[in-house]
Every structure is written in structure tokens, then in C-alpha cells.
Amino acid sequence: MNRGTLHHLEIWLPSEAATHSWTWLLTELGYACTSRWPEGSSWSLGPTYLVLEHGPDVTGDRALRRQPGMNHLAFDGGTRAQVDALTVAAGHHGWTLMFADRHPWAGGDDHYAAYLEDGHGFEVEIVAP
């Protein structure tokens, strides 16, 4: 592992039901579930892993991306065609396209991406590098 690279990230979700959209997305992006427990799961891709957790320490029912803290996660979505296909499928798995009037150029003329939000306020950016 290279010093300074992301090792892992824990995403605290408001309920078990909130994990469904994330489970679908991480599977589509190539992550594999490596561990499950009653209040969460761990997902790995290469040396990086993400934890989805919905335990009793989680308060609130929405992520507030416009308040101090993390705004969103950005994932490499592969080719433009792969990003497009994932964007269409995401609508059937709890994700809504943000900035639809500027999609897929909402990040600028040289940045092809889909900005998606789940039903609990979490935003992800799926980028075609």
C-alpha cells in the first residue's frame, strides 16, 4: 500500500433498508462483500474497503451533504458507456440523477460523470476518466 492512499471508509446509514442501494452500487462497481454482521457489511476492491453500518450509534435519518463533513464519494465508473448504463440502472435501485439538466457534463465540459443521490441524501459521483 502506498502511504496516503485511502485505506477504508465507513459509511453510517440510518437503517438496514438504506443498505440496499449501496449494496447494488458497490456490486456494480466490482466490490465484493467480504464480511457481514447484524448491523453492517464490509466491501472490498483491491486494497480499499468500505464499511456499510447501521448500528445504534447512528443518529438521524439523512446524510446532510451540504453541511460540514463529507459532500460525496467519487468512483471510477469505467467508460462513458458503462457510466451511462449504470446511470440508467441506478434509477431502479434507489438512486436519483442529480443535475439532470446538465448531465453528463455537470462537472464541466471536460468531466463526464453522473451525480447520483440515494433516498437518504448520500451523493456519489460516477466518473468516466
C-alpha positions as CSV (number, residue, x, y, z in Angstrom):
1,M,0.0,0.0,0.0
2,N,1.2,3.5,-0.8
3,R,1.4,6.0,2.0
4,G,-1.5,8.4,1.9
5,T,-3.9,6.3,-0.3
6,L,-7.3,5.6,1.1
7,H,-7.4,2.5,3.2
8,H,-11.1,2.3,4.1
9,L,-14.2,4.4,4.6
10,E,-17.1,3.7,7.0
11,I,-20.5,4.9,5.8
12,W,-23.1,5.1,8.5
13,L,-26.6,4.5,7.2
14,P,-29.8,5.3,9.0
15,S,-31.3,1.8,8.7
16,E,-30.8,-1.7,7.2
17,A,-33.2,-0.7,4.4
18,A,-30.7,2.1,3.4
19,T,-28.1,-0.6,2.6
20,H,-29.9,-1.9,-0.5
21,S,-29.0,1.0,-2.9
22,W,-25.4,0.8,-1.7
23,T,-25.2,-3.0,-2.0
24,W,-26.3,-2.7,-5.6
25,L,-23.9,0.1,-6.4
26,L,-20.9,-1.4,-4.9
27,T,-21.6,-4.8,-6.6
28,E,-22.0,-3.0,-10.0
29,L,-18.6,-1.2,-9.4
30,G,-16.8,-4.5,-8.8
31,Y,-16.7,-4.5,-5.0
32,A,-17.1,-7.9,-3.2
33,C,-18.8,-8.3,0.2
34,T,-16.1,-9.7,2.4
35,S,-17.8,-9.7,5.8
36,R,-21.4,-9.4,7.2
37,W,-22.6,-8.9,10.7
38,P,-26.1,-7.9,12.0
39,E,-25.6,-4.2,11.7
40,G,-23.3,-4.0,8.7
41,S,-21.1,-5.3,6.0
42,S,-17.6,-4.8,4.5
43,W,-16.9,-4.4,0.8
44,S,-13.5,-4.7,-0.9
45,L,-12.0,-3.7,-4.2
46,G,-8.2,-4.1,-4.4
47,P,-6.6,-2.7,-1.2
48,T,-9.5,-0.4,-0.4
49,Y,-12.6,-1.4,1.5
50,L,-15.9,0.3,2.5
51,V,-18.0,-0.5,5.5
52,L,-21.8,0.0,5.5
53,E,-23.1,0.2,9.0
54,H,-26.5,0.9,10.6
55,G,-26.0,0.4,14.3
56,P,-27.5,2.1,17.4
57,D,-24.8,4.8,17.4
58,V,-26.2,6.3,14.1
59,T,-28.5,9.2,14.7
60,G,-30.7,10.9,12.2
61,D,-32.2,9.6,9.0
62,R,-30.5,11.6,6.3
63,A,-27.0,12.5,5.2
64,L,-26.5,16.2,5.1
65,R,-24.0,16.7,2.3
66,R,-24.3,20.5,2.3
67,Q,-23.2,20.8,5.9
68,P,-19.6,20.5,7.1
69,G,-18.4,17.0,6.6
70,M,-18.1,14.8,3.5
71,N,-20.0,16.0,0.5
72,H,-19.8,12.9,-1.7
73,L,-17.8,9.9,-2.9
74,A,-16.5,9.7,-6.4
75,F,-16.0,6.4,-8.1
76,D,-14.3,5.5,-11.4
77,G,-17.2,4.2,-13.5
78,G,-15.2,2.9,-16.4
79,T,-16.1,4.0,-19.9
80,R,-18.7,6.6,-20.8
81,A,-21.0,3.7,-22.0
82,Q,-20.5,2.0,-18.6
83,V,-21.3,5.2,-16.8
84,D,-24.4,5.7,-18.9
85,A,-25.6,2.1,-18.3
86,L,-25.0,2.4,-14.6
87,T,-26.9,5.7,-14.5
88,V,-30.0,4.2,-16.1
89,A,-29.9,1.1,-13.9
90,A,-29.4,3.3,-10.8
91,G,-32.8,4.7,-11.1
92,H,-34.2,1.2,-10.4
93,H,-32.1,0.7,-7.3
94,G,-32.8,3.7,-5.1
95,W,-30.6,6.4,-6.8
96,T,-31.8,9.6,-8.4
97,L,-29.9,11.5,-11.1
98,M,-28.8,14.9,-9.8
99,F,-28.3,17.9,-12.1
100,A,-30.2,16.2,-14.8
101,D,-30.4,19.4,-16.9
102,R,-26.6,19.4,-17.2
103,H,-25.9,15.6,-17.2
104,P,-23.4,14.2,-18.1
105,W,-21.4,17.5,-18.0
106,A,-22.5,18.8,-14.6
107,G,-18.9,18.8,-13.5
108,G,-17.7,20.9,-16.5
109,D,-17.1,20.5,-20.2
110,D,-14.2,18.1,-19.7
111,H,-15.7,16.0,-16.9
112,Y,-18.1,13.2,-17.9
113,A,-19.9,11.9,-14.8
114,A,-23.2,11.0,-13.3
115,Y,-24.1,12.6,-9.9
116,L,-26.5,10.3,-8.0
117,E,-28.3,10.7,-4.7
118,D,-29.9,7.9,-2.7
119,G,-33.1,8.2,-0.8
120,H,-31.2,9.1,2.4
121,G,-29.2,12.1,1.0
122,F,-25.9,10.4,0.2
123,E,-24.3,11.6,-3.1
124,V,-22.0,9.6,-5.3
125,E,-20.2,10.7,-8.5
126,I,-19.6,8.1,-11.1
127,V,-16.8,9.3,-13.4
128,A,-15.6,8.2,-16.8
129,P,-12.0,9.2,-16.6
